[in-house]
Amino acid sequence: MNVDYENLENDVANGSFRETLREELIFGFRQLHQSGDRLPLASYLSAQIAEVVNRGAAEPIGSDLAFHLYQEILAAVEAARDQVMGEPIPPS
């Protein structure tokens, strides 16, 4: 995912970060699900994504934004995971 760090705070506040991430996760989760692999736990994957986003920032992300960012990441992962888990696995 390409993160627009200049607009990250606004993207988190208006939900566009969550929606973009959710759409990307759905694609990846479908591939895993259709291959028979288990989807990662939402909390585990969310922590990994948050760490990657934080490391990519030119300056440290403030604690308030980091908290809200993690909540948005967790919501995106849970929504994508729930959507894909509810889809039937096509026969191979």
Number of C-alpha atoms within 10 A of each C-alpha: 10 8 14 12 16 10 11 17 17 13 18 20 15 11 12 14 22 22 19 15 20 22 15 14 20 19 12 14 23 20 14 15 18 16 12 10 11 11 16 13 11 19 15 11 16 22 14 13 18 19 13 11 18 17 12 14 14 9 9 10 18 9 9 9 14 18 13 14 24 20 16 23 26 22 19 25 28 19 19 23 22 14 14 22 15 8 11 9 13 8 5 5
